[in-house]
Amino acid sequence: MTRSPNGGRVGSQTPRVSNWPDYVSSAAPEVIDLAASAGLILDRWQKFVLTHGLGELPGGRWAATKCSCWVPRQNGKGGIIEALELGWLFLLGEKLILHSAHEYKTAQEAYLRIKGLCEETPDLDRRVNRYWQANGEQGIELTKRAGGARLRFVARSGKSGRGFSGDKNVLDEAQELTALQRAAMMPTLSARPNPQEWFFGTPPNDPGAWAYELRADGEDGADRLAHFDWGADVDLSDPAAVAAAVADVDLRYATNPSLGIRITPEFVADEAKPSGLGPISFCMERLGAWKPRPSKGPAVLDVDAWEQLVDTESKRAGDVAFAVDITPSRDFACIVVYGLREDGLGHVEIADMRPGTDWVVDRLVVLNERWDPVAIGLDTKGPAGSLLEPLKKVGIVPPEDPEKPKRGNLAIPTAQDVAAACGQFADAVKQGTLRHIGQEQFTEAIRGVKTRPLGDAWAWGRRVSSCNISPLTGGTTARWAFETRAHLVVDDYDVADSFG
């Protein structure tokens, strides 16, 4: 049992899971001393993370190129981040440090905290050339005499970090990190002589989040990764295990290193009451337990099978359905069309794909008037759900009677429909019952797609995939819309073979 200097009990200063690569020395003592000179006095657990995360190999390279720290909220992970950034700025000669968070307000708060530490420490403040805050970004730049280091704070998007050749990256709120964002930031370190990334967060609400991949590497002791997780090992699908965890006072101390320091036992006891967080939320938010990851579908589609379905002369011969999808970062939108060929095989094709989203509604109005589709698919539970009301305003609406839809009505899938549609599209590729014209954006989506759990089934995972998969998600919805609506609308209208 750990006790504070005044005799009170405090949380465990070492994590339940910890792995790090071997090292011969650590830069942590100097970093810890600098933090103390700025009035930032670290707890023993914070020093533990810094010591093993800042381990060095002979010659001075970092033993860990990635460091992952998972601890429940309000324990003080921000103190580790502040100590790191002070050390990188003023001690270790880094040129560019990039601090990103999921939300702007979190990045702004982190900036204000470290700005305050610098301004209140004359020896540090005199080495600062400027503090800036404008255009949704904040930062600190040292004088040339002090090395000219820069620390930038940004809110993440699909492109945040792309084009920056940073020495160090801090990724706060890492539970919200998507595979696309990860892909955008990873190349920023590739050309640096001694890069390092630090990930900080709490367990994700989405069991398909990219953070599960990082956690898996950490628990496996992957090379060049330092991993620290204070979270409890609780099966959140077992009500008895959840109830036992909520009632276990010792577990509270095991999972919260700052309990008895900056978090009071009384506060945690209130969180555990029926009127508090609730059992599942208490286990996740206070005990750091991760949701179980349900079994998934195929990690990827068979690219070779997809490429064997290329027919550059492929054309539809009859009715069509459209569908629209938007990337999670809203960087791109894609409209896809699906219909049948004369030989009865399916045909899927990107009808339009552009940056942004402001063009989509107008374009769908034109396509609807020109091709009189059997349906326009819209997954309202995904990013494209924001288009529902704008589409209604221009007359593209759900059917009044689901059994008697009109041409051009919206087809809105349920979660069960989405899972079924993804499985059916995967089967169509495997069985060779559709064709495409070989559009590179579609093939790229096939190469980079990963799946996410959806109930007892699976669906395409926008946030865990390594590229823009909107052509695939749009194509899947378009195919589903066609298959569920084509037999319900009666019309001998013959569409043309191309969009023009």
Backbone torsions as a table, in degrees:
resi	resn	phi	psi	omega
1	MET	NA	130.3	179.3
2	THR	-91.7	136.5	178.7
3	ARG	-125.8	148.2	177.1
4	SER	-74.8	166.3	179.9
5	PRO	-55.3	-28.6	-179.7
6	ASN	-89.7	9.7	174.1
7	GLY	95.4	-8.8	179.8
8	GLY	-78.2	153.0	179.8
9	ARG	-74.0	140.6	176.2
10	VAL	-128.8	164.7	-178.5
11	GLY	-67.2	164.9	-179.4
12	SER	-61.2	130.8	-179.2
13	GLN	-89.8	0.8	174.2
14	THR	-126.3	145.6	-175.0
15	PRO	-79.0	162.0	175.4
16	ARG	-63.6	-42.1	178.7
17	VAL	-120.7	126.4	175.6
18	SER	-147.8	128.2	176.2
19	ASN	-138.9	140.4	176.4
20	TRP	-154.5	153.9	178.3
21	PRO	-73.6	156.2	177.4
22	ASP	-62.6	148.1	177.6
23	TYR	-147.8	163.0	-177.6
24	VAL	-103.9	-21.6	177.9
25	SER	-155.3	170.3	179.7
26	SER	-136.4	141.7	176.1
27	ALA	-82.5	-2.5	-173.2
28	ALA	-60.3	-43.2	-177.8
29	PRO	-54.4	-42.6	178.9
30	GLU	-67.0	-40.6	179.9
31	VAL	-64.7	-42.3	179.9
32	ILE	-64.4	-41.4	178.4
33	ASP	-64.6	-40.6	178.7
34	LEU	-63.0	-43.5	178.7
35	ALA	-59.3	-42.5	179.7
36	ALA	-63.4	-35.9	178.8
37	SER	-66.1	-22.9	177.2
38	ALA	-94.6	9.4	179.0
39	GLY	85.6	9.0	180.0
40	LEU	-99.0	97.2	-178.0
41	ILE	-94.7	117.6	-172.7
42	LEU	-90.0	147.9	173.2
43	ASP	-75.2	166.7	-178.0
44	ARG	-63.8	-35.6	-179.6
45	TRP	-68.8	-34.8	177.0
46	GLN	-66.5	-39.2	176.9
47	LYS	-66.1	-35.4	177.8
48	PHE	-58.4	-48.3	-179.4
49	VAL	-63.4	-45.5	-179.8
50	LEU	-63.7	-41.9	-177.2
51	THR	-59.8	-47.6	-176.9
52	HIS	-82.7	-26.9	177.7
53	GLY	-75.2	-28.6	-179.1
54	LEU	-100.9	24.8	175.7
55	GLY	-64.5	144.2	-175.8
56	GLU	-120.4	147.1	174.3
57	LEU	-90.4	166.4	172.7
58	PRO	-55.4	132.1	-176.6
59	GLY	98.4	-10.9	172.8
60	GLY	96.9	-1.0	178.0
61	ARG	-74.7	152.1	178.5
62	TRP	-69.7	135.0	175.5
63	ALA	-68.6	-38.1	178.2
64	ALA	-106.6	123.2	174.3
65	THR	-87.6	-16.1	174.7
66	LYS	-132.1	138.7	176.9
67	CYS	-129.8	133.0	-173.0
68	SER	-127.0	121.9	-176.7
69	CYS	-128.3	120.2	-177.2
70	TRP	-122.7	117.3	-176.4
71	VAL	-148.4	143.1	-179.6
72	PRO	-58.1	161.8	-174.3
73	ARG	-62.4	152.3	173.3
74	GLN	71.9	9.9	179.9
75	ASN	-83.5	-22.8	176.7
76	GLY	116.0	28.7	176.1
77	LYS	-62.1	-26.0	178.4
78	GLY	-61.6	-30.0	177.6
79	GLY	-64.7	-37.7	176.7
80	ILE	-64.0	-45.2	-179.3
81	ILE	-60.7	-45.4	-178.6
82	GLU	-64.2	-41.3	178.0
83	ALA	-63.2	-42.7	177.4
84	LEU	-58.7	-49.0	-174.1
85	GLU	-69.8	-35.2	173.5
86	LEU	-63.1	-43.8	179.6
87	GLY	-63.7	-43.7	179.2
88	TRP	-64.9	-38.7	-179.2
89	LEU	-69.0	-50.0	-166.0
90	PHE	-104.8	-14.9	-175.6
91	LEU	-116.3	-43.6	-163.2
92	LEU	-99.3	2.1	171.5
93	GLY	72.3	23.8	177.5
94	GLU	-74.2	145.4	-175.9
95	LYS	-92.1	-41.4	-179.3
96	LEU	-137.3	124.5	176.8
97	ILE	-117.2	127.5	-178.2
98	LEU	-113.0	118.1	178.2
99	HIS	-107.7	119.0	-179.9
100	SER	-121.8	149.0	175.9
101	ALA	-137.3	161.3	-179.2
102	HIS	-65.6	-38.1	-177.3
103	GLU	-116.5	146.9	178.9
104	TYR	-58.4	-42.1	-175.8
105	LYS	-64.1	-32.1	177.9
106	THR	-70.4	-43.0	177.3
107	ALA	-63.3	-40.4	179.7
108	GLN	-64.3	-42.6	179.8
109	GLU	-63.7	-40.3	177.9
110	ALA	-62.7	-40.7	177.5
111	TYR	-61.6	-46.0	-177.5
112	LEU	-63.9	-35.1	-179.7
113	ARG	-66.6	-47.3	-177.2
114	ILE	-74.4	-30.7	174.0
115	LYS	-60.7	-42.7	179.0
116	GLY	-63.4	-41.0	178.5
117	LEU	-61.1	-41.7	-179.8
118	CYS	-68.0	-46.4	-176.5
119	GLU	-64.9	-30.2	-178.1
120	GLU	-89.2	2.4	177.8
121	THR	-120.5	97.4	-173.6
122	PRO	-52.2	-37.3	-178.0
123	ASP	-65.9	-27.0	177.3
124	LEU	-88.4	-43.9	-175.8
125	ASP	-59.1	-36.7	-178.2
126	ARG	-69.5	-15.9	179.5
127	ARG	-93.6	-2.0	179.3
128	VAL	-89.2	127.5	176.5
129	ASN	-79.9	-42.5	179.7
130	ARG	-162.2	150.1	166.2
131	TYR	-108.6	135.0	179.2
132	TRP	-133.7	152.1	178.1
133	GLN	-152.6	103.5	-177.6
134	ALA	-162.6	151.0	174.1
135	ASN	55.7	39.9	176.0
136	GLY	74.4	17.1	-178.3
137	GLU	-141.7	146.3	178.3
138	GLN	-130.5	162.8	177.8
139	GLY	-175.6	172.5	177.7
140	ILE	-131.7	134.8	177.8
141	GLU	-128.2	129.6	178.2
142	LEU	-82.5	162.7	175.5
143	THR	-67.6	160.0	177.3
144	LYS	-61.6	-37.6	179.2
145	ARG	-62.0	-32.6	179.5
146	ALA	-88.8	4.3	176.3
147	GLY	112.2	-15.4	175.5
148	GLY	70.9	17.8	-179.4
149	ALA	-61.9	149.9	178.0
150	ARG	-127.1	138.7	175.0
151	LEU	-121.4	118.4	-176.8
152	ARG	-114.7	142.9	179.3
153	PHE	-118.0	125.5	-178.7
154	VAL	-139.0	154.6	168.9
155	ALA	-90.1	138.8	-173.5
156	ARG	-74.5	148.9	168.8
157	SER	-145.8	-176.2	179.5
158	GLY	-60.1	-24.6	-176.3
159	LYS	-112.6	-8.1	-176.1
160	SER	-55.8	128.1	178.9
161	GLY	96.3	-20.0	-179.1
162	ARG	-66.3	130.2	179.5
163	GLY	95.6	-10.0	177.2
164	PHE	-94.3	132.3	176.4
165	SER	-102.4	76.0	-174.5
166	GLY	-85.2	155.3	176.4
167	ASP	-85.1	-35.3	-176.2
168	LYS	-139.3	142.1	175.8
169	ASN	-124.5	130.9	169.2
170	VAL	-109.9	123.3	179.7
171	LEU	-114.4	92.6	177.8
172	ASP	-79.8	161.9	-176.1
173	GLU	51.3	45.2	-174.2
174	ALA	-64.6	-16.7	177.1
175	GLN	-64.5	-20.3	179.9
176	GLU	-95.6	-1.7	-176.7
177	LEU	-66.9	132.5	177.5
178	THR	-101.3	162.1	178.7
179	ALA	-62.9	-35.2	178.2
180	LEU	-65.7	-42.8	177.9
181	GLN	-64.7	-40.4	177.7
182	ARG	-60.4	-43.2	179.8
183	ALA	-64.9	-32.7	179.6
184	ALA	-71.1	-33.0	-174.9
185	MET	-91.0	-28.5	-173.6
186	MET	-59.2	-42.5	179.7
187	PRO	-64.3	-16.3	-178.7
188	THR	-65.7	-18.7	-178.5
189	LEU	-102.9	-10.2	-167.8
190	SER	-63.4	-31.6	-176.3
191	ALA	-97.7	4.5	-178.0
192	ARG	-86.0	146.2	-175.4
193	PRO	-70.2	-28.7	-175.9
194	ASN	-149.4	66.9	-173.0
195	PRO	-79.1	163.2	174.5
196	GLN	-158.0	140.1	176.3
197	GLU	-119.9	141.4	176.8
198	TRP	-124.0	128.0	179.4
199	PHE	-112.5	129.6	179.4
200	PHE	-128.9	137.3	178.2
201	GLY	-177.7	-173.5	174.4
202	THR	-124.6	162.9	-176.6
203	PRO	-54.3	137.2	-178.6
204	PRO	-71.3	153.2	170.9
205	ASN	-77.3	-25.6	-177.8
206	ASP	-94.0	112.0	-179.4
207	PRO	-67.9	-3.9	174.8
208	GLY	-101.1	9.9	-175.4
209	ALA	-65.6	151.9	179.3
210	TRP	-60.7	-28.0	-177.3
211	ALA	-57.1	-26.7	178.5
212	TYR	-63.7	-31.5	177.9
213	GLU	-67.6	-42.3	178.2
214	LEU	-64.2	-43.2	179.0
215	ARG	-61.0	-41.7	-179.9
216	ALA	-60.5	-44.1	177.2
217	ASP	-62.5	-41.2	-178.5
218	GLY	-64.2	-43.2	-179.3
219	GLU	-72.1	-24.0	177.1
220	ASP	-83.8	-5.1	-178.1
221	GLY	68.6	42.9	-178.0
222	ALA	-59.5	150.0	179.1
223	ASP	-58.4	142.9	172.9
224	ARG	62.1	21.2	177.6
225	LEU	-123.4	124.8	170.7
226	ALA	-99.7	127.1	-171.4
227	HIS	-132.9	129.9	-178.2
228	PHE	-135.1	120.0	-177.3
229	ASP	-135.6	114.8	177.8
230	TRP	-86.3	-4.4	-172.9
231	GLY	-65.6	147.5	179.4
232	ALA	-73.4	150.3	175.7
233	ASP	-93.3	84.6	-176.0
234	VAL	-121.4	131.7	176.0
235	ASP	-80.5	101.4	-175.9
236	LEU	-71.9	-8.0	176.3
237	SER	-87.9	-4.8	-178.2
238	ASP	-108.1	106.1	-177.4
239	PRO	-56.6	-36.5	-179.9
240	ALA	-66.9	-40.9	178.6
241	ALA	-66.2	-38.4	178.4
242	VAL	-64.3	-46.4	-179.9
243	ALA	-61.3	-41.5	179.1
244	ALA	-65.1	-39.6	179.7
245	ALA	-65.2	-42.1	-179.7
246	VAL	-61.5	-36.3	-176.7
247	ALA	-85.0	-9.8	-173.5
248	ASP	-84.7	101.9	-178.8
249	VAL	-66.1	-38.2	179.4
250	ASP	-60.3	-35.7	-179.7
251	LEU	-65.9	-32.8	176.9
252	ARG	-60.7	-42.0	179.8
253	TYR	-73.1	-31.6	179.8
254	ALA	-68.9	-28.1	-172.9
255	THR	-104.8	-8.0	-178.8
256	ASN	-125.5	94.2	-175.9
257	PRO	-61.4	-23.0	-178.7
258	SER	-98.7	8.4	175.4
259	LEU	-66.8	126.4	-174.8
260	GLY	90.7	-5.2	176.9
261	ILE	-112.6	-69.4	177.7
262	ARG	-114.3	-6.2	173.8
263	ILE	-117.0	129.9	-177.4
264	THR	-90.8	145.5	177.0
265	PRO	-58.3	-34.2	-179.4
266	GLU	-64.7	-39.3	179.3
267	PHE	-63.6	-43.8	179.8
268	VAL	-67.3	-37.3	177.5
269	ALA	-61.6	-39.3	176.8
270	ASP	-65.4	-38.2	178.2
271	GLU	-62.4	-30.9	-176.5
272	ALA	-81.3	-12.0	-179.0
273	LYS	-70.8	159.7	177.6
274	PRO	-54.3	-30.4	179.0
275	SER	-87.4	5.4	-178.6
276	GLY	-91.6	-126.6	-174.0
277	LEU	-77.4	-23.7	-170.6
278	GLY	93.0	150.5	-171.5
279	PRO	-56.6	-51.0	-176.9
280	ILE	-66.7	-46.6	-179.5
281	SER	-63.7	-37.3	177.4
282	PHE	-61.2	-44.5	179.4
283	CYS	-63.2	-37.7	-179.0
284	MET	-79.8	-52.1	-172.5
285	GLU	-74.7	-38.2	-175.2
286	ARG	-102.1	-32.2	-179.1
287	LEU	-101.0	-5.0	175.3
288	GLY	68.5	25.7	179.8
289	ALA	-79.0	142.1	179.5
290	TRP	-95.0	142.0	173.3
291	LYS	-63.4	147.7	174.9
292	PRO	-66.9	148.6	179.3
293	ARG	-99.1	109.0	-178.8
294	PRO	-62.7	160.9	177.0
295	SER	-60.7	142.2	-175.0
296	LYS	-108.2	173.8	174.4
297	GLY	-83.3	-160.5	179.5
298	PRO	-61.8	135.2	-179.0
299	ALA	-61.8	-33.1	179.9
300	VAL	-145.0	160.7	169.1
301	LEU	-84.3	158.3	179.9
302	ASP	-77.2	105.3	-177.6
303	VAL	-62.8	-39.8	179.6
304	ASP	-61.0	-41.9	178.8
305	ALA	-64.0	-40.4	178.5
306	TRP	-62.1	-44.2	-177.5
307	GLU	-69.6	-24.0	175.9
308	GLN	-73.4	-12.4	-179.9
309	LEU	-93.5	5.9	179.4
310	VAL	-69.4	131.5	171.8
311	ASP	-142.9	98.5	-174.5
312	THR	-63.3	-15.8	178.8
313	GLU	-99.9	5.1	-176.1
314	SER	-61.7	137.8	179.3
315	LYS	-142.6	150.3	173.3
316	ARG	-79.2	158.1	179.0
317	ALA	-141.6	69.0	-179.2
318	GLY	145.9	-147.1	-176.2
319	ASP	-64.8	156.9	177.0
320	VAL	-137.3	162.0	169.1
321	ALA	-129.3	143.9	175.2
322	PHE	-107.6	162.1	169.9
323	ALA	-152.6	153.7	-179.5
324	VAL	-124.5	143.1	173.5
325	ASP	-140.2	152.8	-177.1
326	ILE	-128.0	142.5	177.3
327	THR	-68.4	154.0	179.2
328	PRO	-56.2	-34.3	179.2
329	SER	-84.5	-3.3	177.7
330	ARG	63.7	25.8	176.6
331	ASP	-73.2	-35.9	-175.3
332	PHE	-137.5	153.7	170.0
333	ALA	-129.8	152.6	-175.9
334	CYS	-140.7	132.4	173.6
335	ILE	-108.9	128.3	-177.0
336	VAL	-121.4	147.7	179.1
337	VAL	-118.9	146.3	176.3
338	TYR	-138.6	140.6	175.8
339	GLY	-162.2	-174.1	-179.9
340	LEU	-107.9	148.0	175.5
341	ARG	-88.9	175.8	178.8
342	GLU	-62.8	-29.6	-179.3
343	ASP	-86.1	4.6	176.7
344	GLY	88.4	-7.3	176.0
345	LEU	-75.8	152.9	177.2
346	GLY	-75.8	153.6	176.4
347	HIS	-130.4	125.1	179.2
348	VAL	-123.7	139.2	-172.6
349	GLU	-156.5	142.3	172.2
350	ILE	-72.7	120.9	178.4
351	ALA	-86.4	-34.1	179.3
352	ASP	-163.4	141.4	178.9
353	MET	-151.2	120.9	-176.0
354	ARG	-145.5	163.0	173.8
355	PRO	-65.6	152.1	175.2
356	GLY	75.5	-172.9	-177.8
357	THR	-131.0	-7.8	-171.7
358	ASP	-70.0	-12.9	-177.2
359	TRP	-93.1	-13.9	-165.2
360	VAL	-66.1	-49.0	-175.0
361	VAL	-61.5	-46.7	179.6
362	ASP	-60.6	-39.7	-179.5
363	ARG	-67.5	-40.0	177.8
364	LEU	-65.1	-34.2	176.4
365	VAL	-61.1	-44.8	-180.0
366	VAL	-64.3	-47.5	-178.7
367	LEU	-64.5	-36.3	179.7
368	ASN	-65.2	-44.2	-179.8
369	GLU	-69.1	-35.3	-174.1
370	ARG	-79.4	-39.7	-171.2
371	TRP	-112.8	-4.7	175.2
372	ASP	46.5	58.0	-173.1
373	PRO	-67.5	158.3	176.8
374	VAL	-69.3	-24.3	179.6
375	ALA	-168.5	161.3	170.6
376	ILE	-123.5	111.0	-176.3
377	GLY	-77.2	137.3	179.5
378	LEU	-146.0	111.8	176.8
379	ASP	-83.5	98.3	-173.5
380	THR	-73.6	-10.2	177.2
381	LYS	-88.3	-5.9	176.7
382	GLY	-102.3	-172.9	-178.8
383	PRO	-58.2	-29.3	-178.7
384	ALA	-72.8	-7.2	178.2
385	GLY	-59.3	-24.0	179.1
386	SER	-65.4	-14.4	-178.4
387	LEU	-86.5	-7.4	-173.6
388	LEU	-58.0	-53.4	-177.7
389	GLU	-66.7	-44.0	176.1
390	PRO	-58.6	-36.8	179.1
391	LEU	-69.1	-38.8	176.9
392	LYS	-59.9	-37.5	-177.4
393	LYS	-66.2	-24.7	179.0
394	VAL	-101.9	12.6	173.6
395	GLY	92.2	3.8	176.2
396	ILE	-95.9	103.0	-166.1
397	VAL	-130.2	162.8	171.2
398	PRO	-66.6	158.5	-179.8
399	PRO	-69.3	144.1	175.4
400	GLU	-66.8	-38.8	177.5
401	ASP	-120.4	109.5	-177.9
402	PRO	-56.7	-24.3	-180.0
403	GLU	-84.2	-13.4	-179.8
404	LYS	-133.4	64.3	-178.4
405	PRO	-70.8	152.1	174.7
406	LYS	-98.1	159.8	175.5
407	ARG	-59.9	139.5	177.8
408	GLY	83.2	-2.7	174.6
409	ASN	-68.7	153.0	175.1
410	LEU	-70.5	143.6	171.0
411	ALA	-114.8	110.8	-173.5
412	ILE	-110.3	112.0	-177.1
413	PRO	-77.9	147.7	168.9
414	THR	-80.7	173.1	176.7
415	ALA	-59.0	-39.5	178.0
416	GLN	-64.0	-39.2	177.8
417	ASP	-63.9	-40.8	-180.0
418	VAL	-61.0	-47.0	179.2
419	ALA	-60.7	-44.6	179.6
420	ALA	-63.6	-41.5	-178.4
421	ALA	-63.2	-40.3	179.7
422	CYS	-65.6	-43.8	177.7
423	GLY	-62.5	-40.3	-179.8
424	GLN	-67.4	-37.6	178.7
425	PHE	-67.2	-42.9	177.7
426	ALA	-60.7	-40.7	178.1
427	ASP	-64.4	-39.4	-179.3
428	ALA	-62.9	-38.7	177.5
429	VAL	-66.6	-47.0	-177.9
430	LYS	-63.8	-38.8	-176.2
431	GLN	-89.5	-6.7	176.4
432	GLY	72.1	33.2	-176.4
433	THR	-98.4	12.6	173.2
434	LEU	-140.0	166.1	179.0
435	ARG	-134.0	159.2	176.0
436	HIS	-146.3	168.1	-173.3
437	ILE	-97.4	8.8	174.0
438	GLY	84.3	29.0	179.1
439	GLN	-66.1	129.3	-173.8
440	GLU	-62.3	-37.0	-179.7
441	GLN	-61.6	-35.8	179.3
442	PHE	-70.1	-43.6	-179.6
443	THR	-65.2	-37.8	176.7
444	GLU	-61.4	-40.3	178.0
445	ALA	-63.2	-40.5	178.4
446	ILE	-63.0	-40.4	-179.4
447	ARG	-66.2	-38.0	-170.7
448	GLY	-98.6	-4.8	-173.3
449	VAL	-71.5	143.7	168.3
450	LYS	-129.9	163.2	-177.6
451	THR	-103.2	162.1	176.1
452	ARG	-128.9	150.9	176.7
453	PRO	-66.0	144.6	175.6
454	LEU	-143.4	96.4	-173.5
455	GLY	61.8	-128.4	177.3
456	ASP	-91.5	3.9	-179.1
457	ALA	-119.7	-151.5	-178.6
458	TRP	-149.2	164.9	176.8
459	ALA	-147.4	169.3	175.7
460	TRP	-63.9	137.2	-176.9
461	GLY	-103.3	100.3	-179.9
462	ARG	-59.4	-42.7	-172.6
463	ARG	-80.2	-19.8	-179.0
464	VAL	-102.5	-7.0	179.0
465	SER	-79.5	156.1	-172.5
466	SER	-94.2	10.3	-179.8
467	CYS	-156.8	-178.2	176.5
468	ASN	-76.2	110.2	-177.7
469	ILE	-102.8	15.5	-178.3
470	SER	-58.5	-32.9	174.3
471	PRO	-60.7	-39.7	-179.5
472	LEU	-71.9	-46.3	179.7
473	THR	-64.8	-39.3	176.1
474	GLY	-65.6	-42.0	179.1
475	GLY	-64.7	-37.9	178.4
476	THR	-64.2	-43.1	179.3
477	THR	-68.5	-39.2	178.9
478	ALA	-62.7	-42.9	178.9
479	ARG	-63.1	-43.9	178.1
480	TRP	-61.4	-43.5	-179.4
481	ALA	-61.0	-41.9	179.4
482	PHE	-64.2	-48.4	-175.1
483	GLU	-66.1	-29.4	-177.6
484	THR	-93.1	-11.3	-176.0
485	ARG	-118.9	-27.0	-172.0
486	ALA	-57.8	-35.0	-177.9
487	HIS	-83.4	-8.1	-178.3
488	LEU	-95.2	-22.2	177.9
489	VAL	-100.3	137.4	-177.5
490	VAL	-112.8	116.4	-177.7
491	ASP	-166.6	140.5	178.5
492	ASP	-100.1	20.0	-179.7
493	TYR	-66.7	135.0	-178.3
494	ASP	-112.6	116.1	-178.9
495	VAL	-79.4	159.6	177.4
496	ALA	-74.4	173.2	-174.2
497	ASP	-87.0	-13.6	-178.0
498	SER	-145.1	165.0	-175.4
499	PHE	-82.3	-40.7	-176.2
500	GLY	72.1	NA	NA
